[in-house]
Amino acid sequence: MKPFGALLPFEQAIKVVDEHIEPVTRTEVVGIDGAVGRVLAEDIIATQNTPPFNRAAMDGYAVKAEDTSGASQETPGILEMVGELHAGETPSMPVGKGQCIRIATGAMMPEGADAVVMVEDTGSSNGRIEIYKGAKPLSNVSEKGADIEAGETVLSSGIYLDAGKIGVLASQGIEKATVYEKPRVAIMPSGEEVVELGKELKQGQLYDINSHTVISVVKENGGIPVKLGIIGDDMEDIRAKIAEALNNSDFIVISGGSSVGDRDLIADVVGEQGNILFHGVKIKPGKPTMFALIEGKPIFGMPGYPTSCLVNSYLFLVPALRKMARLPQKRVEKVKATLGKRASGTKGRVQFMTVKVEGNKAIPVFTESGGWLYRDRAGWVRRKRRDGNSDAVLAVLFSLVRPAFAALFAFQADFRDCHSPVD
């Protein structure tokens, strides 16, 4: 067995990764209906006002405000209705002194009118409109350019396009937008024992789980997964697969083959072609995690065990990929709970265990690194102790799956706080 070098503290490993991730610079043009969740790569300058004209903000009557001064229930103002306007229609006549036009919400204000009296504040008598409440200039009127003024920068390059931002683009008549391309992430499991889905398992073999969990993580976080197949335990095959990945992706994730067994050759090949920045982190599961650069492209060597690979994907891959994709990092969410029963740890290492959260209790559900995160286990937390024997508060830092009753539990000897991204 080849020993690990010095293990890197968890927080330092996160920092090393962050320092070596560069955001994508390539751009592409997409239709705005396909741009939600993307990052804008151009400034958008308004070419027209929104709204493009003064319009009624309420159903009612377009009036001259001065004609309604002093109007009340006891002494209503009396106006002559000379027309009616619906949204989308162009006014064909002005509003003169002592006149009004019935108007619908969103309709263009007619010339001469500077206010709208809500229909609730009016009545009718002998064919005339009674005004029961005076209006001030621009009452119930949405002014031209109130939302967006022509010539202003309405969206800046680098902004995340959500539904509201898509609406801004549409308000300017923009059908297509320039956005940053999604990073391409090559995904390769390794090991002679790993078999593609759909094939018959032989003795000692298991299905490829990691490719599919990592693909899901990549899709959820702004990347395009590029599945390149299983790497065998052969130096030439590893070299060929890495060369293919370098030609077809911005980021490489290899699961398995990152530990120190005689047949785990990934690190050897990566080391001869590039620079290994760390190989071994003070965490459990995930101690053999590797991070390297080849031709400036980042490579993660993830553990082969499904739980280890998935947890490390959330810890290391998600923040790195979101930075590369120019996406905002996921927010931190904390929930307090009390550890429901004792759990032993590994001194000096951040340790992750599945727990089931019931009320304000977090109950450890022990599983080995090679176990699987079932659907009722999600997220992770960090424990602090009040003394050497008693368990104290947990803070849930993120969810791997949606159910709120589950979390993943983490603790370490020095019990430092940790901040990690969540949905």
N, C-alpha and C positions, 0 to 999 in steps of 0.2 A: 504493500500500500504506500502511495505517495502522500506524505503529510501536507496539510494546508500550511500556508504561511500565516502570518499574524492575522487574526480575525479583526475586521473593521467594526467599530461600534455602529449600531443601526443608524443613528442620526448622521454620522459622518458619511456613511454609505449613500444615504439619500442626498446629501450635499454634493458628493462627488458626481453622482448621476446628473443632478441638475446643472452643474457647472459645464457639462460636456454635451448638453442637448441644445441644438440650434433649431429655431423655428423654420418651417418650410418657407421658401421664397417663390416657388412656382405658383402660377395663377391659372385660372380657367374661367370661362364665361358660362353661366348657367341661367336657365329661366328662373324667375323669382319663385315659382311654385316649388322648385327643387332646391331653393337656397336656404330654407329654414334650417338652423343648426350649423350653418357654415359661417366663415369669418370673412367679412368684407375686405377687399383688397384695393379699394379706391374710395376717394372722397366723393360724396354725392352732393352736388350743388343744386339747389332748387331752381327750376326754370319757370315755375309758376306759383302763384299764391294758393294757399289752402286755408279756408275755402277761396275759390277764385272770384267770389263776389259777396256782397253783403246778403245774408239770407236769414229767413225767419227761423228762430230757435224754438218756437212754439206754434201750435195751431191758434189762430186768432184773427186779428184785424190789423193790417198795416195802416198806420196813422201818422199824422204830424203830431209830435209830442205836445206842441203848444196848444193844439186843439183839445187836449184832454186835461189841461191844467185845472185843478180844483174839482174834478169829477168825483162823485160819491154816490152811494145808494140813494141818499136823500135828494141830491141834485145832480143827476147823471148828465154827462155830456151827450149831445145828440149829433150823430154824423150820418151822412148819406153814403150808402154802399154803392160804389160805381163799377164793381167788377169782382172777379174771383181768380185766384192764382193757385195752381198746383205745382208740386215739385217737378222740375224739368221744363216748365213752361217759361217763355220769355214774356215779361210784362209788356202789354200793348198800349197802356195808357198811364199817365202819371196820377199821383194823388194830389188833388188840389185842396185849398182851404175848406174845412168843413166836410171833407170827404174821407172815405176809407175803402179798403179793398180786403175782402176775406182772403186769408192766406194760409197755406198749409206749411207744416214744418219742413224746412229744407228748400222752400221756394225762394227764388230771387226777389229781393226787395224792389218794389217799383220806385221809379223816380218820384221825388217829392216826399216819400215816407221815410221817417227816421226812427220809428219804434213800432213794436207789436204789442197790442193789448191782448192778453190771453182770453180765449173764448169764455172761460169761466167768469171773467170779470165784465161780461157784456150781456145784453139782452136785446130784444127787438120790440118795437111798438110802431104801428101804423107805417110799416115798411122802412122804418129808420132804425139805426143801430144805437142802442143806449150804452154808454161807457160808464161803468160804476167805479173805476179806479184810474187815477191819472198815471200817465207814463212819462218817464224821462227819456231824453234822447238816447238811442241805442238800447233801450230796454228790450230784452228778449230778441236781440239781433246778434248773430254771429258775424263779426266784421271780416271783411276781405283780408286775407293774410294773417288772421289771428292765430292759426295753428302753425303755418309755415309761410315765410315771406320769401318771395322770389329773390335769388341771389345769395341766400344764406346757406351755409354748410349744414345739411340736415343729418347726414350720417358720415362718420369719419372712418377712414381705413383702419382696420383692426378690430372693428366692433363686431360682436356676436349677433347674428341675425336671428331674432326670435319672431314670433307672429306679429308683434307690434311694428318691428322694423320693416317687415315685408309689407305691411300696410303703408308705411311711409313711402317705400319705393313705388307702390301702386298709385299713391296719391299724386305722384309726379309723372305718371304715365310710363314708368320704366318697366319694360318687360324682361330684361336680362341684366344681370349684375356680374361684375368681376369679383371672384372670391379666391381665397388661397386653396390650392389643391390639398386633398387629404393625404397625410403620410401613408405610404405603403409599408406594411409590416409583414416581413417574411416569417412564416411560422413552420418550425421543423421539429417534430419529436425525434428522439433517437433511441436506439436499442433494438437488438435482434428479437427481443421478446414482444415488441409492440406490433400490433396488427391493425390494418385499416378496417373500418366498419364495413360490414357486408361480407367479410371473409370468414371462413370457418376457423375457430380457434383450435390450436393443437396444444398438447400438454406443455405447460409452462408459459404459455402465451397469454396476453391480455389485450383488450381493445385499446385503441388510441383515444384516451379521454382528453389529454391536455390540449391537443390541437383545437378541439371544439370549444373548450372553456376559454382558451386564449383568443380564439376568433371572436367569441361573444364579447369579451372584454375590449378588444380592439374596435369592434363595431360600435360599442356603447360610448367610446371615448374619442371619436373623430378620426379613426384610421380605416384603411382598407386592408383587410387581411389577404395575404398571398400564401396559400397553402402549397408547400413545395414537396410534401411527401416525407416519408420516414427515412432517417439517416441510419445506416448500418454501422456496426462497430468495425469500421475499416477506414484507415487514414485517407486513402485516395477518395473514397466515397464522401467523407466529410469535407475534404478540400473542394471537390466538385460541387457539392451542395452549397457550400459557403460562397463559392464563386458565382453560382447561379443567383443566390440571394442578393449578393452585392450588385449584380446587374439589374435586378428587378425590384429593389425595395430601398427604403430610406432607413429601415430599422430591422434588426434581426432578433428573433426570439427562438432559442433552442431549449427544449425541455429534455431533461435527462442528460447523462454524460458530463455533468459538471462537478461530480464528487471526486474522490481520490482513488477509486479502484484502478487496478492495472488496465482494465479494458475501457475506462472512461477517458477517451482520447480527445474530446472536444477542446479542452483547455490547451492541449499540446498544439493542435492545429491553429487555434486562434492566436496563441502566443507566438508562433512562428510567422504569422502573417500580419499581426498588429500589436497593439499595446493593451495588456490586461491591467485595468486600473484597480480592480480588487477581485479577489477570489476567496470568498469566505466572509460571512457576516455574523455578528454576535446575535443571532436570532434562532428561534426554534419554533416550527420547522423552517427550513430554508438556509441552514448554515452554509451549504456549498454554493450559494448564489454567486454568479460571476458577472462582471460588467467589463466590457472591453470596447476598443475602437479599432476598426479596420478601414483604411481609406477614409477616415473621418466619420464613418457610419457606426452608430452604437449597436452593440450586441449584448443581449442578456443571455446568460446561461442559467436557466431555471432548474430547480430540482425536478426529478422525474415523478416523484410521488404526486398524485393529483391534488391533495390538500395543500402540500407545500407549494406546488406550482401556482395554484389559484390564489392563495394568500399573497405570495410574492408578486403576482401580477397586479394585485390591488395596491400593494405597498410601493413597488418600484416602477412597474410599467405604466400604470395609470397616470401618475403625475408627469412622468417623462413624455409620454405620448401626447398628453393634453398640451404640454408646453410646445412640443414640436408642431402640433396642429393649430397652435395659437388660440386654443380654447381656454376659457377661464377655469382655474382650478376649482375643484368641487369644495363646497362649503363644509365647515366643521360643525358637527352636531354632537352634543353631549347630553347623556341621560344618566342620572345617578341610580345606582342599585347596590344592594348589599350581597356579597358573595354568600351563596347558600350553604356551601360546605367547603372544607379545607381542600387545597390543591397544592401539590408540591411543585417547586420550580427548579430551574437550572441557574445556578449562581452566575451572574455576569452576562446573562443572555436574555434578551426580550423573548418571552415565550408566548406562543399562541395556542389557545385551546378553545374548542367549541363549548358554548354554554347555551342553556335554554333559559330565557328570561320569563319568569312568572311573577307578575305583579312588580314588586320592588326587589325581587330576589333574582340573582343570576346563578343558575344551577349548572356546575360543570358537567359536560357530557364528554367524557374522555375519549379520545381517538388518537391513534398514532399518526405520524407524518404521512404514512401511506394510506390512511383511511380516507373516507370521502365525506364532503360537506353535504349532508342531506338537506332536503328542502326546508326543514324546520330549524336550520342553524344558519346564522347570518351575522356579518359584521364582526367587529372586535373591540375590546375594551382594555383598559389598563388598571391594574389594581394598586392601591396603596395600603400600607399596614399601619395600624395604630401602635403596635408593639411587635415583638418578635413572633408572637403566636396568633394574634387575632387578625381577622380579615376585615377590611374596611370598605371604602367606597369604590365603585366602578364607574368609569365614564365611557359610554358607548360612542365610538368615534366614527364608524361608518357601517353601512349595511351591504352585505354581498348579495342578499336576496331580499325580497320585499317584506315578508311577515314581520310584524313589529315585536312578536313574542320571542324572537331569537337573536342571538348575537354571537360573536366570537371573542374569546377572552384572552387577554395578553397580560403578562406581568414580568418584572425583572427585579434583580437584586436591589438596585438603587432607587426603584420606583419613581423615576422621573416622568413628568407629564409628557404626553405626545399629542401632536395635532396631525390628523390625517383627513383626506378629503372624503366627502360623502355626497350622495344624491340629496 
